[in-house]
């Protein structure tokens, strides 16, 4: 039996109605249609995949593995310095926000105290 280049997708209701028996290991589907038993063979997907893979495989020339280059010490120092500066700026901005928050709270406490006294 020759394999068809067309794919057939069988739904669960049809397989149930046709009392299908699928044997993936043997690569066959047995259907009971109008009292007649029909057998269909198929190639398991793994086999199809390996055939396609072999057909399209190209031999690549082997390259020598390149050793990863290590960054020089100046680049590392520059990176660390930029990270330190960013961290200092973040800390300064956070301190400003805290100071502003404390000032607002102090103003509110003073206003509340004046309100309660009057």
N, CA, C and O atoms as a GROMACS GRO file, in nm:
protein
  472
    1UNK      N    1   0.086  -0.119   0.000
    1UNK     CA    2   0.000   0.000   0.000
    1UNK      C    3   0.089   0.124   0.000
    1UNK      O    4   0.184   0.131   0.078
    2UNK      N    5   0.060   0.219  -0.084
    2UNK     CA    6   0.138   0.341  -0.092
    2UNK      C    7   0.081   0.444   0.004
    2UNK      O    8  -0.037   0.444   0.037
    3UNK      N    9   0.170   0.532   0.048
    3UNK     CA   10   0.128   0.637   0.140
    3UNK      C   11   0.080   0.757   0.061
    3UNK      O   12   0.141   0.798  -0.038
    4UNK      N   13  -0.030   0.813   0.106
    4UNK     CA   14  -0.086   0.931   0.042
    4UNK      C   15  -0.018   1.056   0.094
    4UNK      O   16   0.016   1.064   0.212
    5UNK      N   17   0.004   1.155   0.006
    5UNK     CA   18   0.066   1.279   0.055
    5UNK      C   19  -0.032   1.367   0.131
    5UNK      O   20   0.006   1.473   0.181
    6UNK      N   21  -0.157   1.325   0.142
    6UNK     CA   22  -0.259   1.404   0.209
    6UNK      C   23  -0.278   1.354   0.351
    6UNK      O   24  -0.268   1.234   0.378
    7UNK      N   25  -0.305   1.446   0.440
    7UNK     CA   26  -0.326   1.410   0.580
    7UNK      C   27  -0.475   1.404   0.607
    7UNK      O   28  -0.554   1.483   0.554
    8UNK      N   29  -0.513   1.310   0.690
    8UNK     CA   30  -0.653   1.292   0.726
    8UNK      C   31  -0.662   1.302   0.878
    8UNK      O   32  -0.595   1.228   0.950
    9UNK      N   33  -0.744   1.393   0.924
    9UNK     CA   34  -0.762   1.410   1.067
    9UNK      C   35  -0.898   1.351   1.104
    9UNK      O   36  -1.002   1.400   1.060
   10UNK      N   37  -0.895   1.247   1.185
   10UNK     CA   38  -1.018   1.180   1.225
   10UNK      C   39  -1.060   1.230   1.362
   10UNK      O   40  -0.981   1.228   1.457
   11UNK      N   41  -1.185   1.276   1.372
   11UNK     CA   42  -1.236   1.326   1.499
   11UNK      C   43  -1.280   1.214   1.591
   11UNK      O   44  -1.304   1.102   1.547
   12UNK      N   45  -1.290   1.245   1.719
   12UNK     CA   46  -1.329   1.145   1.818
   12UNK      C   47  -1.469   1.088   1.793
   12UNK      O   48  -1.487   0.967   1.809
   13UNK      N   49  -1.568   1.170   1.754
   13UNK     CA   50  -1.700   1.110   1.729
   13UNK      C   51  -1.695   1.007   1.615
   13UNK      O   52  -1.757   0.901   1.625
   14UNK      N   53  -1.623   1.038   1.509
   14UNK     CA   54  -1.612   0.944   1.398
   14UNK      C   55  -1.542   0.816   1.442
   14UNK      O   56  -1.587   0.706   1.410
   15UNK      N   57  -1.432   0.831   1.515
   15UNK     CA   58  -1.359   0.713   1.560
   15UNK      C   59  -1.445   0.625   1.650
   15UNK      O   60  -1.437   0.502   1.644
   16UNK      N   61  -1.527   0.688   1.732
   16UNK     CA   62  -1.617   0.612   1.819
   16UNK      C   63  -1.723   0.539   1.736
   16UNK      O   64  -1.749   0.421   1.759
   17UNK      N   65  -1.783   0.609   1.641
   17UNK     CA   66  -1.888   0.550   1.556
   17UNK      C   67  -1.832   0.435   1.474
   17UNK      O   68  -1.898   0.333   1.456
   18UNK      N   69  -1.711   0.451   1.423
   18UNK     CA   70  -1.650   0.350   1.338
   18UNK      C   71  -1.583   0.239   1.419
   18UNK      O   72  -1.520   0.150   1.363
   19UNK      N   73  -1.597   0.245   1.552
   19UNK     CA   74  -1.536   0.145   1.639
   19UNK      C   75  -1.389   0.124   1.603
   19UNK      O   76  -1.345   0.012   1.575
   20UNK      N   77  -1.315   0.234   1.605
   20UNK     CA   78  -1.176   0.233   1.561
   20UNK      C   79  -1.085   0.168   1.663
   20UNK      O   80  -1.102   0.184   1.784
   21UNK      N   81  -0.988   0.095   1.611
   21UNK     CA   82  -0.880   0.038   1.691
   21UNK      C   83  -0.751   0.091   1.632
   21UNK      O   84  -0.718   0.063   1.517
   22UNK      N   85  -0.678   0.168   1.712
   22UNK     CA   86  -0.555   0.230   1.664
   22UNK      C   87  -0.436   0.162   1.733
   22UNK      O   88  -0.428   0.159   1.856
   23UNK      N   89  -0.347   0.110   1.652
   23UNK     CA   90  -0.226   0.047   1.703
   23UNK      C   91  -0.107   0.129   1.654
   23UNK      O   92  -0.060   0.112   1.541
   24UNK      N   93  -0.060   0.218   1.739
   24UNK     CA   94   0.047   0.308   1.700
   24UNK      C   95   0.177   0.231   1.679
   24UNK      O   96   0.253   0.262   1.588
   25UNK      N   97   0.202   0.132   1.762
   25UNK     CA   98   0.325   0.053   1.749
   25UNK      C   99   0.334  -0.017   1.614
   25UNK      O  100   0.440  -0.017   1.551
   26UNK      N  101   0.223  -0.076   1.570
   26UNK     CA  102   0.221  -0.144   1.441
   26UNK      C  103   0.197  -0.046   1.327
   26UNK      O  104   0.220  -0.080   1.211
   27UNK      N  105   0.151   0.074   1.358
   27UNK     CA  106   0.126   0.175   1.256
   27UNK      C  107   0.003   0.145   1.174
   27UNK      O  108   0.005   0.157   1.051
   28UNK      N  109  -0.106   0.104   1.241
   28UNK     CA  110  -0.228   0.077   1.166
   28UNK      C  111  -0.352   0.120   1.242
   28UNK      O  112  -0.355   0.123   1.365
   29UNK      N  113  -0.455   0.153   1.165
   29UNK     CA  114  -0.586   0.188   1.220
   29UNK      C  115  -0.685   0.089   1.159
   29UNK      O  116  -0.687   0.068   1.038
   30UNK      N  117  -0.768   0.029   1.244
   30UNK     CA  118  -0.869  -0.065   1.195
   30UNK      C  119  -1.006  -0.004   1.224
   30UNK      O  120  -1.038   0.028   1.338
   31UNK      N  121  -1.087   0.013   1.119
   31UNK     CA  122  -1.220   0.072   1.131
   31UNK      C  123  -1.326  -0.030   1.092
   31UNK      O  124  -1.305  -0.114   1.005
   32UNK      N  125  -1.440  -0.023   1.158
   32UNK     CA  126  -1.553  -0.108   1.125
   32UNK      C  127  -1.659  -0.018   1.063
   32UNK      O  128  -1.734   0.048   1.135
   33UNK      N  129  -1.666  -0.016   0.929
   33UNK     CA  130  -1.757   0.074   0.857
   33UNK      C  131  -1.861  -0.011   0.785
   33UNK      O  132  -1.827  -0.094   0.700
   34UNK      N  133  -1.989   0.009   0.819
   34UNK     CA  134  -2.101  -0.066   0.761
   34UNK      C  135  -2.079  -0.216   0.766
   34UNK      O  136  -2.108  -0.287   0.669
   35UNK      N  137  -2.027  -0.265   0.877
   35UNK     CA  138  -2.007  -0.408   0.894
   35UNK      C  139  -1.881  -0.460   0.828
   35UNK      O  140  -1.850  -0.578   0.843
   36UNK      N  141  -1.810  -0.378   0.756
   36UNK     CA  142  -1.686  -0.422   0.692
   36UNK      C  143  -1.567  -0.368   0.771
   36UNK      O  144  -1.568  -0.254   0.816
   37UNK      N  145  -1.468  -0.452   0.787
   37UNK     CA  146  -1.347  -0.408   0.857
   37UNK      C  147  -1.246  -0.360   0.754
   37UNK      O  148  -1.216  -0.428   0.656
   38UNK      N  149  -1.197  -0.240   0.779
   38UNK     CA  150  -1.097  -0.179   0.691
   38UNK      C  151  -0.972  -0.151   0.772
   38UNK      O  152  -0.979  -0.104   0.886
   39UNK      N  153  -0.856  -0.180   0.712
   39UNK     CA  154  -0.728  -0.152   0.777
   39UNK      C  155  -0.654  -0.047   0.697
   39UNK      O  156  -0.648  -0.051   0.574
   40UNK      N  157  -0.597   0.047   0.770
   40UNK     CA  158  -0.515   0.151   0.708
   40UNK      C  159  -0.383   0.154   0.783
   40UNK      O  160  -0.379   0.147   0.906
   41UNK      N  161  -0.275   0.166   0.708
   41UNK     CA  162  -0.144   0.173   0.771
   41UNK      C  163  -0.093   0.316   0.764
   41UNK      O  164  -0.130   0.394   0.677
   42UNK      N  165  -0.007   0.348   0.858
   42UNK     CA  166   0.053   0.481   0.860
   42UNK      C  167   0.192   0.471   0.919
   42UNK      O  168   0.224   0.376   0.991
   43UNK      N  169   0.272   0.570   0.887
   43UNK     CA  170   0.406   0.577   0.947
   43UNK      C  171   0.396   0.658   1.075
   43UNK      O  172   0.337   0.766   1.075
   44UNK      N  173   0.452   0.608   1.183
   44UNK     CA  174   0.452   0.689   1.305
   44UNK      C  175   0.527   0.820   1.282
   44UNK      O  176   0.621   0.825   1.202
   45UNK      N  177   0.486   0.924   1.351
   45UNK     CA  178   0.545   1.057   1.334
   45UNK      C  179   0.695   1.057   1.353
   45UNK      O  180   0.767   1.127   1.281
   46UNK      N  181   0.745   0.980   1.450
   46UNK     CA  182   0.888   0.978   1.478
   46UNK      C  183   0.963   0.931   1.354
   46UNK      O  184   1.067   0.986   1.319
   47UNK      N  185   0.910   0.829   1.288
   47UNK     CA  186   0.974   0.777   1.168
   47UNK      C  187   0.971   0.882   1.057
   47UNK      O  188   1.070   0.901   0.988
   48UNK      N  189   0.857   0.949   1.040
   48UNK     CA  190   0.847   1.054   0.938
   48UNK      C  191   0.946   1.165   0.967
   48UNK      O  192   1.014   1.214   0.876
   49UNK      N  193   0.955   1.204   1.094
   49UNK     CA  194   1.044   1.313   1.132
   49UNK      C  195   1.189   1.277   1.102
   49UNK      O  196   1.265   1.359   1.050
   50UNK      N  197   1.227   1.153   1.135
   50UNK     CA  198   1.366   1.115   1.113
   50UNK      C  199   1.397   1.110   0.964
   50UNK      O  200   1.508   1.144   0.924
   51UNK      N  201   1.302   1.068   0.880
   51UNK     CA  202   1.324   1.065   0.735
   51UNK      C  203   1.340   1.206   0.680
   51UNK      O  204   1.428   1.231   0.597
   52UNK      N  205   1.256   1.298   0.726
   52UNK     CA  206   1.265   1.437   0.681
   52UNK      C  207   1.396   1.498   0.727
   52UNK      O  208   1.462   1.570   0.652
   53UNK      N  209   1.432   1.470   0.849
   53UNK     CA  210   1.555   1.525   0.906
   53UNK      C  211   1.676   1.478   0.826
   53UNK      O  212   1.766   1.557   0.798
   54UNK      N  213   1.680   1.350   0.790
   54UNK     CA  214   1.792   1.297   0.713
   54UNK      C  215   1.795   1.356   0.573
   54UNK      O  216   1.903   1.384   0.520
   55UNK      N  217   1.680   1.377   0.511
   55UNK     CA  218   1.674   1.430   0.376
   55UNK      C  219   1.724   1.574   0.369
   55UNK      O  220   1.785   1.613   0.270
   56UNK      N  221   1.700   1.652   0.472
   56UNK     CA  222   1.734   1.793   0.471
   56UNK      C  223   1.861   1.825   0.550
   56UNK      O  224   1.897   1.942   0.566
   57UNK      N  225   1.925   1.724   0.598
   57UNK     CA  226   2.045   1.747   0.679
   57UNK      C  227   2.159   1.792   0.588
   57UNK      O  228   2.187   1.729   0.486
   58UNK      N  229   2.223   1.897   0.625
   58UNK     CA  230   2.340   1.945   0.552
   58UNK      C  231   2.460   1.929   0.643
   58UNK      O  232   2.454   1.958   0.763
   59UNK      N  233   2.565   1.884   0.586
   59UNK     CA  234   2.685   1.870   0.666
   59UNK      C  235   2.749   2.007   0.681
   59UNK      O  236   2.779   2.075   0.583
   60UNK      N  237   2.768   2.045   0.803
   60UNK     CA  238   2.829   2.174   0.833
   60UNK      C  239   2.976   2.152   0.863
   60UNK      O  240   3.013   2.057   0.933
   61UNK      N  241   3.059   2.238   0.811
   61UNK     CA  242   3.200   2.222   0.845
   61UNK      C  243   3.221   2.251   0.994
   61UNK      O  244   3.164   2.344   1.050
   62UNK      N  245   3.302   2.168   1.052
   62UNK     CA  246   3.325   2.186   1.196
   62UNK      C  247   3.417   2.305   1.218
   62UNK      O  248   3.521   2.318   1.153
   63UNK      N  249   3.377   2.389   1.309
   63UNK     CA  250   3.458   2.505   1.344
   63UNK      C  251   3.523   2.480   1.478
   63UNK      O  252   3.470   2.409   1.563
   64UNK      N  253   3.637   2.539   1.493
   64UNK     CA  254   3.701   2.529   1.623
   64UNK      C  255   3.625   2.614   1.722
   64UNK      O  256   3.583   2.726   1.691
   65UNK      N  257   3.607   2.561   1.839
   65UNK     CA  258   3.534   2.634   1.942
   65UNK      C  259   3.618   2.755   1.984
   65UNK      O  260   3.734   2.742   2.022
   66UNK      N  261   3.555   2.872   1.977
   66UNK     CA  262   3.625   2.993   2.018
   66UNK      C  263   3.615   3.008   2.168
   66UNK      O  264   3.510   2.986   2.228
   67UNK      N  265   3.725   3.046   2.226
   67UNK     CA  266   3.725   3.069   2.370
   67UNK      C  267   3.662   3.204   2.396
   67UNK      O  268   3.691   3.301   2.327
   68UNK      N  269   3.575   3.211   2.496
   68UNK     CA  270   3.515   3.341   2.527
   68UNK      C  271   3.623   3.438   2.574
   68UNK      O  272   3.709   3.404   2.655
   69UNK      N  273   3.614   3.558   2.522
   69UNK     CA  274   3.715   3.656   2.562
   69UNK      C  275   3.673   3.720   2.694
   69UNK      O  276   3.555   3.747   2.718
   70UNK      N  277   3.770   3.741   2.777
   70UNK     CA  278   3.744   3.804   2.907
   70UNK      C  279   3.756   3.955   2.891
   70UNK      O  280   3.845   4.004   2.821
   71UNK      N  281   3.666   4.030   2.956
   71UNK     CA  282   3.676   4.175   2.946
   71UNK      C  283   3.802   4.223   3.017
   71UNK      O  284   3.848   4.164   3.114
   72UNK      N  285   3.856   4.332   2.967
   72UNK     CA  286   3.978   4.382   3.031
   72UNK      C  287   3.942   4.453   3.161
   72UNK      O  288   3.826   4.485   3.186
   73UNK      N  289   4.041   4.475   3.242
   73UNK     CA  290   4.022   4.529   3.376
   73UNK      C  291   3.965   4.670   3.372
   73UNK      O  292   3.888   4.709   3.460
   74UNK      N  293   4.003   4.750   3.269
   74UNK     CA  294   3.952   4.887   3.259
   74UNK      C  295   3.801   4.888   3.236
   74UNK      O  296   3.730   4.971   3.292
   75UNK      N  297   3.753   4.795   3.152
   75UNK     CA  298   3.609   4.787   3.127
   75UNK      C  299   3.534   4.749   3.253
   75UNK      O  300   3.425   4.801   3.280
   76UNK      N  301   3.590   4.658   3.331
   76UNK     CA  302   3.525   4.618   3.457
   76UNK      C  303   3.522   4.734   3.556
   76UNK      O  304   3.422   4.755   3.625
   77UNK      N  305   3.632   4.807   3.564
   77UNK     CA  306   3.637   4.922   3.655
   77UNK      C  307   3.534   5.026   3.614
   77UNK      O  308   3.466   5.084   3.698
   78UNK      N  309   3.524   5.051   3.483
   78UNK     CA  310   3.427   5.149   3.432
   78UNK      C  311   3.284   5.106   3.463
   78UNK      O  312   3.201   5.188   3.502
   79UNK      N  313   3.256   4.979   3.445
   79UNK     CA  314   3.123   4.926   3.475
   79UNK      C  315   3.090   4.942   3.623
   79UNK      O  316   2.981   4.986   3.658
   80UNK      N  317   3.183   4.905   3.709
   80UNK     CA  318   3.159   4.916   3.853
   80UNK      C  319   3.139   5.061   3.895
   80UNK      O  320   3.055   5.091   3.980
   81UNK      N  321   3.214   5.152   3.835
   81UNK     CA  322   3.201   5.294   3.868
   81UNK      C  323   3.064   5.347   3.826
   81UNK      O  324   3.000   5.421   3.900
   82UNK      N  325   3.018   5.308   3.706
   82UNK     CA  326   2.886   5.353   3.661
   82UNK      C  327   2.776   5.297   3.750
   82UNK      O  328   2.679   5.367   3.780
   83UNK      N  329   2.789   5.172   3.794
   83UNK     CA  330   2.690   5.113   3.886
   83UNK      C  331   2.690   5.185   4.020
   83UNK      O  332   2.584   5.207   4.078
   84UNK      N  333   2.809   5.221   4.070
   84UNK     CA  334   2.820   5.292   4.198
   84UNK      C  335   2.753   5.429   4.188
   84UNK      O  336   2.683   5.471   4.281
   85UNK      N  337   2.774   5.500   4.077
   85UNK     CA  338   2.715   5.632   4.058
   85UNK      C  339   2.563   5.621   4.050
   85UNK      O  340   2.491   5.701   4.110
   86UNK      N  341   2.513   5.521   3.976
   86UNK     CA  342   2.368   5.500   3.967
   86UNK      C  343   2.308   5.472   4.104
   86UNK      O  344   2.201   5.524   4.136
   87UNK      N  345   2.375   5.393   4.184
   87UNK     CA  346   2.326   5.360   4.318
   87UNK      C  347   2.324   5.485   4.407
   87UNK      O  348   2.229   5.506   4.482
   88UNK      N  349   2.428   5.568   4.398
   88UNK     CA  350   2.432   5.692   4.476
   88UNK      C  351   2.318   5.784   4.437
   88UNK      O  352   2.253   5.844   4.523
   89UNK      N  353   2.292   5.796   4.307
   89UNK     CA  354   2.181   5.881   4.260
   89UNK      C  355   2.047   5.829   4.310
   89UNK      O  356   1.959   5.906   4.348
   90UNK      N  357   2.031   5.698   4.309
   90UNK     CA  358   1.906   5.638   4.357
   90UNK      C  359   1.888   5.665   4.506
   90UNK      O  360   1.778   5.698   4.550
   91UNK      N  361   1.994   5.653   4.583
   91UNK     CA  362   1.987   5.677   4.726
   91UNK      C  363   1.956   5.824   4.754
   91UNK      O  364   1.876   5.854   4.843
   92UNK      N  365   2.018   5.916   4.679
   92UNK     CA  366   1.991   6.059   4.697
   92UNK      C  367   1.846   6.091   4.666
   92UNK      O  368   1.782   6.167   4.739
   93UNK      N  369   1.792   6.034   4.558
   93UNK     CA  370   1.652   6.058   4.520
   93UNK      C  371   1.559   6.004   4.628
   93UNK      O  372   1.459   6.067   4.662
   94UNK      N  373   1.591   5.888   4.681
   94UNK     CA  374   1.509   5.829   4.786
   94UNK      C  375   1.512   5.916   4.912
   94UNK      O  376   1.410   5.935   4.978
   95UNK      N  377   1.629   5.970   4.945
   95UNK     CA  378   1.642   6.058   5.062
   95UNK      C  379   1.559   6.185   5.043
   95UNK      O  380   1.497   6.233   5.138
   96UNK      N  381   1.558   6.240   4.921
   96UNK     CA  382   1.477   6.359   4.892
   96UNK      C  383   1.329   6.329   4.913
   96UNK      O  384   1.256   6.409   4.971
   97UNK      N  385   1.285   6.214   4.865
   97UNK     CA  386   1.144   6.176   4.879
   97UNK      C  387   1.106   6.160   5.026
   97UNK      O  388   0.998   6.202   5.068
   98UNK      N  389   1.194   6.101   5.104
   98UNK     CA  390   1.168   6.084   5.248
   98UNK      C  391   1.160   6.220   5.318
   98UNK      O  392   1.072   6.244   5.400
   99UNK      N  393   1.254   6.310   5.283
   99UNK     CA  394   1.256   6.443   5.343
   99UNK      C  395   1.127   6.518   5.310
   99UNK      O  396   1.066   6.581   5.397
  100UNK      N  397   1.086   6.512   5.182
  100UNK     CA  398   0.963   6.578   5.139
  100UNK      C  399   0.842   6.521   5.214
  100UNK      O  400   0.754   6.596   5.257
  101UNK      N  401   0.838   6.391   5.228
  101UNK     CA  402   0.728   6.325   5.299
  101UNK      C  403   0.723   6.371   5.445
  101UNK      O  404   0.616   6.400   5.497
  102UNK      N  405   0.839   6.377   5.509
  102UNK     CA  406   0.845   6.421   5.648
  102UNK      C  407   0.801   6.567   5.664
  102UNK      O  408   0.734   6.602   5.760
  103UNK      N  409   0.839   6.653   5.568
  103UNK     CA  410   0.798   6.793   5.572
  103UNK      C  411   0.646   6.806   5.560
  103UNK      O  412   0.585   6.885   5.631
  104UNK      N  413   0.587   6.730   5.470
  104UNK     CA  414   0.441   6.734   5.452
  104UNK      C  415   0.371   6.688   5.580
  104UNK      O  416   0.273   6.748   5.624
  105UNK      N  417   0.424   6.581   5.638
  105UNK     CA  418   0.363   6.532   5.762
  105UNK      C  419   0.375   6.634   5.875
  105UNK      O  420   0.283   6.652   5.954
  106UNK      N  421   0.489   6.702   5.882
  106UNK     CA  422   0.509   6.804   5.985
  106UNK      C  423   0.409   6.918   5.966
  106UNK      O  424   0.351   6.965   6.064
  107UNK      N  425   0.387   6.962   5.842
  107UNK     CA  426   0.290   7.069   5.814
  107UNK      C  427   0.149   7.024   5.855
  107UNK      O  428   0.073   7.101   5.914
  108UNK      N  429   0.117   6.901   5.823
  108UNK     CA  430  -0.018   6.851   5.858
  108UNK      C  431  -0.037   6.845   6.010
  108UNK      O  432  -0.144   6.878   6.060
  109UNK      N  433   0.067   6.802   6.081
  109UNK     CA  434   0.057   6.797   6.227
  109UNK      C  435   0.036   6.937   6.286
  109UNK      O  436  -0.043   6.955   6.378
  110UNK      N  437   0.109   7.036   6.230
  110UNK     CA  438   0.094   7.174   6.279
  110UNK      C  439  -0.047   7.224   6.250
  110UNK      O  440  -0.109   7.284   6.338
  111UNK      N  441  -0.098   7.201   6.129
  111UNK     CA  442  -0.234   7.244   6.094
  111UNK      C  443  -0.337   7.176   6.182
  111UNK      O  444  -0.433   7.238   6.226
  112UNK      N  445  -0.317   7.049   6.208
  112UNK     CA  446  -0.411   6.974   6.292
  112UNK      C  447  -0.409   7.028   6.436
  112UNK      O  448  -0.514   7.043   6.499
  113UNK      N  449  -0.290   7.057   6.486
  113UNK     CA  450  -0.276   7.109   6.622
  113UNK      C  451  -0.347   7.243   6.634
  113UNK      O  452  -0.417   7.268   6.732
  114UNK      N  453  -0.327   7.332   6.532
  114UNK     CA  454  -0.394   7.465   6.533
  114UNK      C  455  -0.546   7.448   6.527
  114UNK      O  456  -0.620   7.521   6.594
  115UNK      N  457  -0.592   7.353   6.448
  115UNK     CA  458  -0.735   7.330   6.435
  115UNK      C  459  -0.795   7.283   6.567
  115UNK      O  460  -0.902   7.329   6.608
  116UNK      N  461  -0.726   7.192   6.633
  116UNK     CA  462  -0.775   7.139   6.760
  116UNK      C  463  -0.773   7.245   6.872
  116UNK      O  464  -0.858   7.242   6.961
  117UNK      N  465  -0.677   7.338   6.867
  117UNK     CA  466  -0.667   7.442   6.969
  117UNK      C  467  -0.776   7.548   6.952
  117UNK      O  468  -0.815   7.612   7.050
  118UNK      N  469  -0.823   7.567   6.832
  118UNK     CA  470  -0.923   7.672   6.812
  118UNK      C  471  -1.064   7.627   6.837
  118UNK      O  472  -1.157   7.706   6.823
   0.00000   0.00000   0.00000
